Amino acid sequence: MAKVVVAKSIGKGRGDLRRKDTGVAEKRVKDDSGKVSRLRTLDGKSETFSTDLTYVFRKNVELAREENRRIVGVSDFVPAQR
């Protein structure tokens, strides 16, 4: 039987990841209606792909929470089932 070992993660913390530490390219683009948005691109063959993907995911979650806070008043909201 295998022995289970639980240890504290030594990796970067939640807020320690910055774009300069990743290989993510970021551009500001306009869509057809003129709304400006940010476009983040990843290199699929990069050695830091997992770090880059984590960075982009966190930024997307941060943006979704800001939008929810603006619309509903709370950052995490699940509507009631009907």
C-alpha positions as a LaTeX table, in Angstrom:
\begin{tabular}{lrrr}
\hline
Residue & $x$ (\AA) & $y$ (\AA) & $z$ (\AA) \\
\hline
Met1 & 0.00 & 0.00 & 0.00 \\
Ala2 & 1.29 & 3.48 & $-0.90$ \\
Lys3 & 2.04 & 6.01 & 1.80 \\
Val4 & 0.16 & 9.31 & 1.40 \\
Val5 & 2.20 & 12.42 & 2.16 \\
Val6 & 0.59 & 15.84 & 2.48 \\
Ala7 & 2.87 & 18.88 & 2.19 \\
Lys8 & 2.51 & 22.60 & 1.72 \\
Ser9 & 2.87 & 23.78 & $-1.86$ \\
Ile10 & 6.12 & 25.63 & $-2.46$ \\
Gly11 & 5.04 & 27.13 & $-5.78$ \\
Lys12 & 3.90 & 30.67 & $-6.43$ \\
Gly13 & 1.01 & 32.00 & $-4.42$ \\
Arg14 & $-2.29$ & 33.29 & $-5.71$ \\
Gly15 & $-1.24$ & 36.86 & $-6.43$ \\
Asp16 & 2.40 & 36.27 & $-7.34$ \\
Leu17 & 1.84 & 35.57 & $-11.04$ \\
Arg18 & 2.45 & 38.56 & $-13.30$ \\
Arg19 & 2.38 & 38.88 & $-17.08$ \\
Lys20 & 6.09 & 39.66 & $-17.22$ \\
Asp21 & 6.72 & 36.21 & $-15.69$ \\
Thr22 & 4.77 & 34.53 & $-18.50$ \\
Gly23 & 4.98 & 34.23 & $-22.26$ \\
Val24 & 1.49 & 35.65 & $-22.79$ \\
Ala25 & 1.10 & 38.27 & $-25.50$ \\
Glu26 & $-1.60$ & 40.83 & $-24.82$ \\
Lys27 & $-3.24$ & 43.18 & $-27.33$ \\
Arg28 & $-6.08$ & 45.65 & $-27.09$ \\
Val29 & $-8.46$ & 45.21 & $-30.01$ \\
Lys30 & $-11.80$ & 46.70 & $-31.09$ \\
Asp31 & $-14.70$ & 44.57 & $-32.23$ \\
Asp32 & $-17.24$ & 45.52 & $-34.92$ \\
Ser33 & $-19.30$ & 47.62 & $-32.51$ \\
Gly34 & $-16.22$ & 49.56 & $-31.37$ \\
Lys35 & $-15.92$ & 47.98 & $-27.93$ \\
Val36 & $-12.29$ & 47.63 & $-26.79$ \\
Ser37 & $-11.24$ & 44.31 & $-25.29$ \\
Arg38 & $-8.01$ & 42.56 & $-24.45$ \\
Leu39 & $-6.82$ & 39.60 & $-26.45$ \\
Arg40 & $-4.36$ & 37.28 & $-24.73$ \\
Thr41 & $-2.52$ & 34.69 & $-26.80$ \\
Leu42 & $-0.55$ & 31.66 & $-25.66$ \\
Asp43 & 2.23 & 29.73 & $-27.32$ \\
Gly44 & 1.16 & 26.08 & $-27.25$ \\
Lys45 & 4.74 & 24.81 & $-27.53$ \\
Ser46 & 6.15 & 27.04 & $-24.81$ \\
Glu47 & 7.96 & 25.50 & $-21.84$ \\
Thr48 & 5.93 & 27.77 & $-19.56$ \\
Phe49 & 2.57 & 26.81 & $-21.08$ \\
Ser50 & 1.00 & 25.67 & $-17.79$ \\
Thr51 & 2.04 & 28.90 & $-16.06$ \\
Asp52 & 0.75 & 30.94 & $-19.00$ \\
Leu53 & $-2.56$ & 29.08 & $-19.03$ \\
Thr54 & $-2.95$ & 29.59 & $-15.28$ \\
Tyr55 & $-2.30$ & 33.31 & $-15.72$ \\
Val56 & $-4.91$ & 33.67 & $-18.48$ \\
Phe57 & $-7.46$ & 31.60 & $-16.52$ \\
Arg58 & $-7.00$ & 33.77 & $-13.42$ \\
Lys59 & $-7.41$ & 36.94 & $-15.47$ \\
Asn60 & $-10.62$ & 35.58 & $-17.05$ \\
Val61 & $-12.02$ & 34.67 & $-13.62$ \\
Glu62 & $-11.06$ & 38.10 & $-12.29$ \\
Leu63 & $-12.87$ & 39.78 & $-15.20$ \\
Ala64 & $-15.99$ & 37.60 & $-14.73$ \\
Arg65 & $-16.10$ & 38.41 & $-11.02$ \\
Glu66 & $-15.80$ & 42.14 & $-11.71$ \\
Glu67 & $-18.64$ & 41.92 & $-14.22$ \\
Asn68 & $-20.81$ & 39.96 & $-11.76$ \\
Arg69 & $-20.05$ & 42.49 & $-9.03$ \\
Arg70 & $-21.10$ & 45.31 & $-11.35$ \\
Ile71 & $-24.33$ & 43.59 & $-12.46$ \\
Val72 & $-25.50$ & 41.71 & $-9.35$ \\
Gly73 & $-23.59$ & 43.35 & $-6.52$ \\
Val74 & $-21.64$ & 40.23 & $-5.46$ \\
Ser75 & $-18.64$ & 38.61 & $-7.10$ \\
Asp76 & $-19.79$ & 34.96 & $-6.96$ \\
Phe77 & $-23.47$ & 34.45 & $-7.68$ \\
Val78 & $-25.44$ & 31.37 & $-8.62$ \\
Pro79 & $-29.05$ & 32.04 & $-9.62$ \\
Ala80 & $-31.74$ & 29.97 & $-7.89$ \\
Gln81 & $-33.14$ & 26.96 & $-9.74$ \\
Arg82 & $-36.68$ & 27.42 & $-11.06$ \\
\hline
\end{tabular}
